[in-house]
Amino acid sequence: MSTTVSKTGIKKLKNYLQGEWMEGSGDGQILYNAVTGIPVAAASTKGVDFKEMVEYARNVGNPALRKMTFHARGNMLKALALYLRKHLDIFYQISYQTGATKADSWVDIEGGIGNLFANASLRRKFPDETFCIDGESHNFGKNNTFMGTHILVPKEGVAIHINAFNFPVWGMLEKIAVNLLAGMPCIVKPATVTSYLTEAVVMKIIDSKILPEGSLQLICGSAGDILDHVNCQDVVTFTGSASTGLMLKSNPHVLRESVPFNMEADSLNCIVLGEDVEPGMPEWDIFVKEIRKEMTLKAGQRCTGIRRIFVPENKLEEISKSLTAALQQTVIGNPLNEKVRMGSLAGETQRTEVKEQVQKLLASSQIIYGSLDSVEVVDADPKSGAFLSPILLMNENPFATKEVHEVEAFGPVSTLMPYKKLDDAITLSKLGKGSLVSSIVTADYKQAKQYVVGAASYHGRILVLNNECAKENTGHGSPLPLLVHGGPGRAGGGEEMGGIRGVKHYLQRTALQGSPTTITEITNVYQPNAKGKDPGKHPFKKYFEELKIGDQIITEKRTITSEDIDKFADLSGDHFYAHIKTTDFEGTMFEQQVAHGYFIMSLAAGLFVDSYDKNPVLLNYGIDDLRFTKPVYPGSEIYIRFTCKEKLPNDKRVVENPEDFKRGDDIDKGVVKWLVEMIDETDETTGVATILTMVQRK
């Protein structure tokens, strides 16, 4: 693929649309190396037909992804993650031009790829279907012939991701991983200023040919009128400033078509030092290190960055000294220099904006560390690059001033403030009117609970830091793929990631009603009270491919005796009073000696297991949803209704080192879930469970 240059002699970025790479017309917006100030690229979307992009995603990418099962989509993400890891060196070299250090780039690049891996692993929590059941099923008929459940199917539109400048890789990959797993295509519009890094990653993704055509399109430059072409089947996500998010969210087409709009806005996140923490405690150092890291990582350009610091008023002076000493150790300069721990901001525009916001904060605060006008840098020119000193402010009257709770300087800037009691800190944390994350550092569990319960309604995530989790915690500013990322109010009111929760944003929930047998046939998951199927032979003699959902056997009956119960009590050591026949049962829930629930479950296995010859069932590895619903007394006759409930793929374990190979790794197999219903002579259910087995493929 050839690359042209603009009239100014600068490389032009390409947009990827409708299966082709295309340069926008005109010279476009010039993008600069944030460290040297030298132009590195020009971006333009002039001439792009955004309506055609959207329709291409709907008509080409969407059908292709919808035909794939969750497991196929998950394996696709895994393959993509493995492929991108082969090109890390290329991505790192480009990332340095954004002002990012190696540590900054690791979070962006490898953190983004980690999101692909995390979402790929979620396939195991979904059926091997193009859609899934959501939640419990409900019986609505006395005769068990009418029921209801919910299903989730992929929306028939496109996910449009409008991302921020600070994470040009992570911002894209953490979002597309989720929509692709759900079965929706996407159009990615990174912030223009760092879009040259996003372009490089997308080029590798397209070169891999791992994604179906139309699954991913890229805009490097203005998003034009793309939101004027959305409909109710589309999803829009936005990461950036609250003001820009509000403007986009207010688009008439978005409002009229009721388009889901997930906003993750920059917020005034805070950290609190517990009243119990004293100098010399591990938590004191943890607090200081966390603030320094959050102020300097990515030069403070993180939507989760710590903007407000609340400490007990009697520790304000000592904390300010500790923070100042910590910040003085930060080496600023060229990210390619190994000594550098903080690079530049993403560009001159960002530096100008940060300075303007700090000036607003200075109306009620004062700088106690750093400078707006000068900064010492290593191996770089502070005037050519977008460098800025870390700036620590002090506001001694946080209840009397509003700027500190309303103005965000999106850079290495935080404000230190005192509080009297923890309830005051909780109140102060809420004055930010909603944030993505808050942290409290305390060794006191009661204070931790008080803060979490009191503050949670205004924060999307709360990190409780102490010495117990210091080594393994991922930090105040690090959202995790399996936990939701978002927050109320100013933070946008949205949620993303969160494991299965995130996937559901791209799926349509529909209530489904009908007979149990009908819904079993539709969902390919056996529903209680549905008609069973004659398996022809014992289900345990069938290979994975041969088993049908609904294959069912009814076992012979087994009479429970008092001697059985006594023997199980002796064998298990469970001599709970209800299992002893000499117990006086007056005032208890039982009429007489009752069988152990686990004895009935064990007896069930003896009734349904075909136990003599080797068969395709490799092992039983768990029981889910085990419930004992009716006492079983001596003299009861128990039989089992045993039904194939659900089938799931099981990928072969991949090992790089032959020494890690284990017996069974080479066997093709799948997971089968079986519904076990334990029934007595009155045909009432005494217990129910789902057992899981590994079953060999042919």
SVG drawing of the C-alpha trace seen along z (x, -y; Angstrom):
<svg xmlns="http://www.w3.org/2000/svg" viewBox="-52 -34 72 87">
<polyline fill="none" stroke="black" stroke-width="0.4" points="0.0,0.0 1.6,-3.2 1.6,-6.4 1.5,-9.8 2.5,-13.1 0.6,-16.4 1.8,-19.6 3.7,-20.3 5.8,-17.1 4.3,-15.3 3.0,-11.7 -0.8,-11.5 -2.7,-9.1 -5.2,-6.8 -8.7,-6.0 -10.0,-2.4 -13.5,-2.2 -15.5,0.2 -12.6,2.6 -10.1,0.1 -7.5,-2.4 -8.2,-5.9 -6.5,-9.3 -8.7,-12.3 -8.3,-15.1 -6.6,-18.4 -3.6,-18.9 -5.5,-18.0 -4.5,-18.6 -0.8,-18.4 0.1,-16.1 3.4,-16.6 5.9,-14.6 5.0,-15.6 8.6,-15.4 10.4,-17.2 7.6,-19.3 8.5,-18.0 5.5,-17.2 5.0,-13.4 1.7,-13.1 -1.3,-14.9 -4.9,-13.7 -7.9,-14.4 -11.4,-12.8 -12.4,-15.2 -14.2,-13.3 -15.2,-10.4 -18.8,-9.3 -19.8,-8.6 -23.2,-7.3 -21.7,-4.7 -19.3,-3.7 -22.2,-3.1 -24.2,-1.1 -21.2,1.0 -20.7,2.0 -24.4,2.9 -24.7,4.7 -21.3,6.5 -19.7,6.6 -22.8,7.2 -24.2,10.3 -20.7,11.9 -20.3,11.5 -23.8,12.4 -23.4,15.8 -20.4,16.6 -21.0,18.1 -19.7,16.5 -17.0,19.2 -15.9,18.5 -15.8,14.7 -13.9,15.3 -11.3,17.4 -11.1,14.7 -10.1,12.2 -7.6,14.6 -6.0,15.0 -5.9,11.3 -4.2,10.7 -1.6,13.2 -1.0,11.7 -0.6,8.1 1.9,9.2 4.2,10.1 4.4,6.4 5.0,4.7 8.3,3.2 6.7,1.3 3.9,0.0 6.3,-1.1 8.5,-3.1 5.5,-5.0 4.1,-5.4 7.2,-7.3 6.3,-10.1 3.1,-10.7 5.2,-11.6 4.7,-8.3 7.4,-6.6 7.9,-2.8 5.7,-2.4 3.1,-4.6 3.2,-2.7 3.0,0.6 -0.3,-0.4 -1.7,-1.6 -0.4,1.1 -0.1,4.3 -3.0,3.2 -5.1,2.9 -4.0,6.3 -4.8,7.7 -8.4,6.6 -8.5,8.8 -7.3,11.8 -9.7,11.1 -12.7,10.8 -11.7,13.8 -11.8,15.9 -15.4,14.7 -16.5,17.0 -16.6,19.8 -19.4,18.0 -21.5,18.0 -23.2,20.9 -21.8,22.1 -24.6,20.1 -25.0,16.8 -27.2,15.6 -27.7,16.5 -30.2,16.8 -30.1,14.0 -30.8,14.8 -33.3,17.2 -36.3,18.8 -39.8,18.6 -42.7,21.1 -46.1,19.3 -48.5,22.3 -49.8,24.7 -49.5,27.5 -46.0,26.5 -46.8,25.9 -46.2,22.1 -42.9,20.3 -40.8,17.3 -37.2,16.3 -35.0,13.6 -32.7,13.9 -29.9,11.6 -29.2,11.2 -26.6,9.0 -28.0,5.7 -28.1,5.3 -26.2,2.0 -22.7,0.7 -20.8,-0.4 -19.2,-3.9 -16.4,-4.5 -15.2,-8.1 -12.1,-7.9 -9.7,-10.3 -6.1,-11.2 -4.4,-9.7 -4.8,-6.0 -4.8,-5.6 -4.4,-1.8 -6.1,-0.8 -9.0,-3.1 -9.7,-1.3 -9.0,2.3 -10.9,2.3 -14.0,1.2 -13.8,3.3 -13.0,6.4 -16.5,6.2 -18.5,5.3 -16.8,8.0 -17.5,10.6 -21.1,9.5 -21.3,9.9 -21.4,6.2 -19.0,4.4 -17.5,1.1 -16.1,-2.2 -13.3,-3.7 -12.6,-7.4 -9.5,-8.0 -8.6,-11.5 -6.8,-13.1 -3.7,-14.2 -2.4,-10.7 -4.3,-8.9 -1.1,-7.9 -0.5,-5.2 -4.1,-3.9 -3.6,-3.8 -0.5,-1.6 -2.3,0.9 -5.4,1.0 -3.1,1.6 -1.7,4.7 -5.2,5.9 -6.4,5.6 -3.2,7.2 -3.9,10.2 -7.2,11.0 -8.5,12.4 -11.6,10.3 -14.4,10.7 -14.6,7.9 -16.6,4.9 -15.9,5.7 -13.6,2.7 -13.3,-0.7 -11.1,-3.6 -11.5,-7.4 -8.3,-9.4 -9.6,-13.0 -12.9,-14.6 -16.0,-12.4 -18.0,-14.6 -21.7,-13.9 -21.4,-10.2 -23.9,-10.6 -26.5,-11.9 -26.7,-8.4 -27.3,-6.3 -30.4,-4.4 -31.9,-2.3 -29.7,0.7 -26.4,-1.2 -24.4,-2.0 -22.3,-5.1 -19.5,-5.2 -17.5,-8.3 -14.5,-8.9 -13.3,-12.4 -14.4,-15.7 -17.9,-16.0 -18.6,-19.1 -17.8,-17.3 -19.7,-14.2 -22.8,-16.3 -22.7,-17.9 -22.5,-14.5 -25.1,-12.9 -27.5,-15.8 -27.3,-15.0 -31.0,-15.0 -30.5,-11.7 -29.2,-10.1 -32.1,-11.4 -34.8,-10.7 -33.6,-7.1 -33.0,-6.3 -29.5,-5.3 -27.7,-3.8 -24.9,-6.3 -22.3,-5.3 -20.2,-8.2 -17.0,-7.9 -16.0,-11.5 -13.0,-12.9 -13.9,-13.5 -12.5,-14.9 -11.4,-11.6 -10.1,-11.7 -8.1,-9.8 -8.6,-9.8 -6.0,-9.2 -7.8,-7.4 -7.7,-9.0 -5.8,-6.0 -2.8,-6.4 0.3,-7.8 3.8,-8.6 5.9,-5.4 3.0,-3.1 3.1,-1.2 -0.1,-2.9 1.5,-6.3 4.1,-5.4 1.4,-3.6 -0.6,-6.8 2.3,-9.0 3.5,-6.5 0.0,-6.2 -0.4,-9.9 3.0,-10.3 2.3,-7.5 -1.1,-8.9 0.3,-12.4 3.2,-11.3 2.0,-8.2 1.0,-9.4 1.9,-12.9 -1.4,-12.8 -3.4,-12.6 -5.7,-9.9 -9.5,-10.0 -9.0,-8.2 -6.1,-10.4 -6.2,-11.7 -7.3,-15.3 -8.3,-15.8 -6.4,-14.6 -8.1,-14.6 -6.1,-14.1 -6.9,-14.7 -6.2,-18.3 -3.6,-17.4 -1.5,-15.6 -1.7,-18.1 1.7,-19.6 3.5,-16.3 1.8,-14.8 2.6,-17.9 6.3,-17.4 6.2,-13.7 4.5,-14.4 6.9,-17.2 9.9,-14.9 8.4,-12.2 7.6,-14.5 11.2,-15.9 12.5,-12.4 10.6,-12.4 12.9,-12.6 11.1,-14.4 12.2,-14.3 12.6,-12.3 10.8,-8.9 13.6,-7.2 16.0,-8.0 16.1,-5.2 16.3,-7.6 13.1,-9.4 10.0,-8.5 7.6,-11.1 7.3,-12.2 5.5,-15.1 1.8,-15.8 0.3,-14.6 0.8,-18.0 1.1,-21.8 -2.7,-22.2 -3.0,-19.9 -0.3,-21.8 -2.0,-25.1 -5.4,-23.8 -3.8,-22.4 -2.2,-25.8 -5.5,-27.6 -7.3,-25.2 -4.6,-25.6 -5.1,-29.4 -8.8,-28.9 -7.8,-26.7 -5.4,-29.3 -8.4,-31.5 -8.8,-29.6 -5.6,-27.4 -1.9,-27.9 1.0,-26.0 3.1,-24.2 5.2,-22.2 6.0,-22.7 5.8,-25.6 3.6,-26.6 6.5,-28.4 9.5,-26.2 10.5,-22.6 13.8,-20.7 14.0,-18.0 16.5,-15.3 17.6,-14.8 14.9,-17.2 14.0,-20.8 11.4,-22.0 10.2,-24.6 9.9,-22.4 8.2,-19.5 4.9,-19.6 6.6,-19.3 5.0,-20.4 6.2,-20.1 4.0,-18.1 1.9,-20.7 0.7,-20.1 -1.8,-22.7 -3.0,-23.3 -6.6,-24.4 -7.1,-24.9 -10.9,-25.6 -12.4,-22.9 -16.0,-23.5 -15.8,-27.2 -14.5,-27.1 -16.0,-25.5 -13.3,-25.7 -11.4,-22.6 -14.6,-20.5 -15.5,-21.8 -12.4,-22.5 -10.2,-19.7 -6.7,-20.3 -6.1,-17.2 -2.4,-16.7 0.0,-16.2 -2.0,-18.3 -3.6,-17.5 -4.9,-19.6 -4.3,-18.7 -7.1,-19.5 -7.8,-18.9 -10.8,-17.3 -11.8,-17.0 -13.7,-13.7 -14.2,-10.9 -17.8,-12.0 -16.4,-15.3 -14.1,-13.4 -17.1,-11.5 -19.0,-14.8 -16.1,-16.4 -15.7,-13.4 -19.3,-13.9 -18.8,-17.6 -17.1,-16.4 -20.6,-15.5 -19.7,-12.0 -16.4,-10.4 -14.9,-7.3 -12.9,-6.2 -12.1,-7.1 -9.6,-5.5 -9.1,-5.3 -5.9,-4.3 -6.6,-2.9 -5.6,0.0 -8.9,-0.3 -11.6,2.0 -14.4,-0.1 -13.2,-3.3 -13.0,-1.4 -16.6,-0.3 -17.8,-3.7 -16.2,-5.4 -17.3,-2.8 -20.9,-2.7 -21.0,-6.5 -19.3,-7.4 -20.2,-4.6 -23.3,-6.3 -21.1,-9.0 -18.2,-6.8 -18.0,-4.2 -15.2,-2.3 -13.7,-2.4 -10.2,-1.1 -9.4,-0.3 -5.7,-0.3 -3.7,1.0 -0.5,3.1 -2.4,6.4 -3.0,5.7 -0.2,3.2 1.9,5.7 -0.8,7.0 -3.2,4.1 -3.4,2.7 -3.7,-0.9 -6.2,-3.8 -6.1,-4.6 -6.3,-1.1 -9.7,0.1 -9.9,3.9 -11.7,5.7 -13.8,7.8 -15.0,4.8 -17.2,2.0 -15.5,-1.2 -17.7,-4.4 -19.3,-6.6 -22.4,-8.7 -23.0,-12.4 -20.0,-14.3 -18.3,-11.0 -20.9,-10.4 -23.4,-8.1 -22.2,-5.1 -20.6,-1.8 -18.2,0.2 -16.1,3.4 -17.2,5.3 -17.0,8.8 -20.4,10.1 -22.0,6.8 -20.1,4.9 -21.0,7.4 -24.7,6.9 -24.5,3.2 -24.3,4.5 -27.1,7.1 -30.8,6.6 -32.7,8.2 -36.0,9.8 -38.5,11.5 -39.4,14.9 -42.6,16.9 -43.9,20.3 -44.0,23.9 -40.9,25.4 -40.3,27.7 -40.6,24.9 -38.2,22.6 -35.8,25.6 -35.8,26.0 -35.3,22.3 -32.5,21.7 -30.8,25.1 -30.8,25.2 -33.0,27.7 -35.8,26.0 -37.4,27.8 -40.7,29.5 -39.8,29.7 -40.4,33.1 -37.4,35.4 -36.0,37.3 -35.3,41.0 -31.5,41.1 -31.6,44.6 -28.8,45.7 -27.4,44.5 -26.3,40.9 -22.9,41.7 -22.2,44.0 -22.6,41.2 -19.8,39.0 -20.1,35.2 -21.3,34.8 -23.9,37.5 -25.6,36.0 -28.8,34.1 -30.2,31.4 -33.1,33.1 -31.7,36.6 -33.2,38.0 -33.4,41.2 -35.6,42.1 -33.8,44.4 -35.1,47.3 -36.2,46.5 -34.2,47.0 -35.8,47.3 -34.1,45.3 -33.6,47.1 -32.6,46.0 -29.6,48.2 -28.5,46.3 -28.7,43.0 -26.7,44.5 -24.0,45.8 -23.6,42.5 -23.4,40.7 -20.6,43.0 -18.8,42.8 -19.0,39.0 -18.7,38.1 -21.9,36.0 -23.8,36.8 -26.1,33.7 -29.0,34.4 -31.6,34.6 -29.8,37.7 -29.9,39.6 -33.0,41.8 -33.0,41.5 -33.4,37.7 -36.5,36.2 -37.9,34.3 -40.3,32.2 -39.8,28.5 -37.7,29.3 -38.5,28.9 -38.5,32.7 -40.9,35.5 -38.3,38.2 -34.8,39.2 -34.0,37.5 -31.5,38.6 -28.5,36.4 -29.0,34.3 -25.5,35.3 -26.4,38.9 -29.4,38.5 -27.1,36.7 -24.5,39.5 -27.3,42.1 -28.5,40.2 -25.0,40.7 -25.3,44.4 -28.6,44.5 -27.8,42.5 -24.1,43.4 -23.4,46.2 -20.5,47.5 -19.1,50.7 -17.3,50.0 -15.1,47.2 -17.2,44.6 -16.8,41.1 -17.4,39.5 -13.9,38.5 -14.7,37.0 -17.2,35.3 -15.8,32.0 -18.5,30.1 -22.0,29.5 -23.9,26.3 -27.1,25.0 -27.5,28.0 -30.7,27.6 -32.5,29.9 -36.2,29.1 -38.0,31.8 -37.0,34.0 -36.4,37.7 -37.4,40.1 -36.7,43.8 -39.1,45.7 -39.1,43.1 -38.5,44.3 -36.2,42.1 -35.6,42.1 -33.8,39.7 -34.7,37.8 -31.4,37.2 -31.4,34.8 -28.8,33.4 -29.1,29.7 -26.4,27.8 -23.3,28.5 -20.2,26.2 -16.9,26.4 -13.7,27.0 -10.6,25.7 -7.4,27.8 -4.9,26.4 -2.1,24.7 1.4,25.3 4.6,23.8 6.8,26.0 6.4,29.8 7.0,30.3 3.7,28.5 1.8,31.1 -0.7,33.1 -2.5,36.3 -5.7,35.5 -4.4,32.3 -4.5,34.1 -8.1,35.3 -10.7,33.5 -13.6,32.9 -16.5,30.7 -18.4,29.8 -21.8,31.2 -24.2,30.0 -26.8,32.4 -30.0,31.6 -30.4,34.0 -33.9,34.1 -34.2,36.3 -37.9,37.4 -39.7,39.4 -42.6,41.9 -45.2,39.0 -43.5,37.6 -42.4,34.5 -38.9,33.2 -36.7,33.7 -33.6,32.2 -32.2,30.7 -28.7,30.0 -26.6,29.5 -23.6,31.6 -20.8,30.9 -18.9,33.6 -16.1,33.6 -17.2,35.7 -14.9,37.0 -15.5,36.0 -15.4,38.8"/>
</svg>
